[in-house]
Amino acid sequence: MRLYLVRHAKSQRNAHIASSIDAPLTEDGKEQARRLGVRFRGMKIDRIYCSTLMRAKETLKEILAYLPGIPVVYTNKIIEHDMGVFGEQGIDDWGSYVAEAHKKGIPFHLFRPPKGESLLDTYKRAGSFYQELVKKHPHENVLVVGHGIVSLHLILNSLNLDVTEGRYYSLSNASVSKIVINKDKVSSFHINDYQHLILGGMKRQRQAFKGTPP
């Protein structure tokens, strides 16, 4: 299986704009999504899974312009990590999240905020979904459009890495990570590629010099 993991483009929360938990993309995010869509033009994709949250669906919309007719499954199995009360005031309040875990003397990845889930909970949820993908699509090319933490945890599970490894790296908005799995084992991987965003900017600049619309 070839597994392509996409983190959604920049959302209002990513831009530190007060918004609902189900935040839409910013204008910059919409442009990122358009450039991301071009990245998948002509690619062979057999199945698409997408988070049910708006920012993921808006990102996928731009990709589908280049992948018409591909079956899509929208699922809450890959919604973003639930911060509980620390995500209820219009922002993702990681500062208070970390401070509360420290105050209670609970390791960061084990701290479960009120109304939310621990990072370990999210890691296990991602692991279950990864195993489901490997079982259902062993010989297919699968695209998953999701979120930063849950996509990172999919990667950690695929490589048999502990949840605590997630503190050392992160995924960029509108990035693509590719994992090749043969006989239930990862044979190669390339993580957090956003070259398509740069290429999109280069194309836009060339068109501007020529006086043609982007």
N, C-alpha and C positions, 0 to 999 in steps of 0.2 A: 504494500500500500504506500502511496505517496500522500502524505498528509500536509496540507497547507493551512497554517494558522494565521489568521488576520486579526490584528487588534483594530477596533473601530477608529475612525478618524477623530480629530479633536472635537470634544463636546464642550458645552458651556461650563460644566464642572471642571474639565481639564484646563479651561481658560480662567478658572477662579471667578466665574460669573455665577452669582446665586441662582439656583434653579432647582427643579424637582429632582428626585432620585432618577427618574426616567428622563434625563436631560437630552435635548436634541443636539445636533452638530452646530458649531459656529460657522460663520462664513468661511473662515480659513479651513475648517474641517470639511466643508462641502467641496472646496477646491482640492484638498488632499484626497478625498474619496474619488473625485473625477480622475485624478492622476493614477490612483490605485486601480481603478477600473481598467485603464489602458494596459496595465501590467498583465492582466489576465486575457487580453485579446488573443484569440487563436489557441489558447491552452486547452488541453483535454482534461475536463473535470467531469466526473461521473455523478457526484452527489454533493449537495451543499447543506450544511447545518448552520443555523444562525440563531443567536440569542434573540429573545423576545423583546429586549429593550430597544427603545427608539433609535439610539445612536448606532447600534449595530445594524438595524434594519435600514436606516438611511445610508449607511456605508455600503451595504449589500446592493441597494438599488442601483448604485453607480457601476458596480461590478456586473450585475445582471445585464446591463446594456451590451456587454461584450460576451456574455455566456447565456444566450437565450435558450429556453427550453430545458434547462438543467433542473432536475427535481430539487426542491428546497424543503427542508424540515425546520420549522421554527420551534425552539425548545428552551424551556427555563432551566434545563440541566446545565447550561453554560452561561447563565446570567452572572454578573459580576459579584465578587465577594460582598456579602451583606454586612455593612458596618453598624447596623442597628441604630441606636440613638445618636451615634456620632456622624450619621449621614442625614439626619432629619432637619437640620437648620439651613438647608440650601447649599451646603458645602460638604466636602469630604474632610472632616476634622481629624486628620491623622495625629496632630499634635496632642489633642486631648485623649485620643485612643491610646497612644503610646504611654502618656502620663498616667492614665487610669490603670493600665496593665502593670506599670512599675509600682504604683501606689499599692496595688493589691498583692504585689510580689509574685505575679504570674508571668511565666515566659511569654514573650510577645506572640509567638505563633499558637499558644494554647489559650490565650485570653479570648473569652467569648463575651462580647458586649451585650448589654440588654437589648432584646429584640433582634439580635444579629447572630453571626456565626464566627467561629474562630478561623484563623488561617488554616489550621489543620482540618477543620470541617470542609473548607473550600478545596483543599488539596485532595481529600478523600472523594469529594463529589467529582472533581476533575478526573481522578483516577478511575472511578467507575465508568465515566463517560468514555475515557480513552479505551478501556477494555471492551466496551460495547462497540466502538468503532473498529477495533482490530478484529473482533469476532464477525461483525457484519460485512466488512468491506476489505477482506485480505488482499484482493487483487485490483482495487479501484483507486482512482485519484479523488481524494475527498478534500473539500474546502470547508473550513470552520471559521465563521465570522463571529468573534466574541470580544473579550475584554482583556485588559492588561494582566490582572492577577490570575484569573481563571485560565487564560491561555498559557501564562508562564507555568502554572501548576500542571497543565497538560504536558508541557515539555519536560518538567521535572519527573513526572510519572513515567513518561516514555523512556527516559534515560536512567530510571531507577535511582533518582537523586532524592534526598530527604527534603522535606518542606522547608527546613531552615536554610537551604541553599538559595532560596528565593530572595534573601536579603542582599545578595551580591550583584544582581543584575535585574534589568527590567526591560519591558518591550515598549517601543515608541508607538505613538499614534500612527495608524495607517501602515504599519510595518507588516511584512510577510515573513513567516518562519516556515521552513520546509523540513519535513522529517520523512525519511525513507525507511519503511519497516519491511523486513523479509523474515518470514517464519516467526513472527511475534517478537523479533529483535530489531533494534534500530541499527541500520547499516551505515547511514550517513545523515548529517543534519546541517542546516544553515539557518542561523537564528537572527531575527531582528533586521531584516533587509529593508531599507527604505530608499534604495537607489532610484526607484521609479519616481519618487517625489522630486528628486534633483533633476532627473531626465525631463520630467514634465516642465520644470522651470526653464531648462535650457531650450526646449522646444518653444515655449511661450515667448522667450526673448528673441529667438530667431524670427518668429512670425511677426513680432512687433517691429523688428528692423525692416522687414519686408513690407510692412504696412497691411498685413492680412490679419483678420480676427483670430484669436486663439482657439 
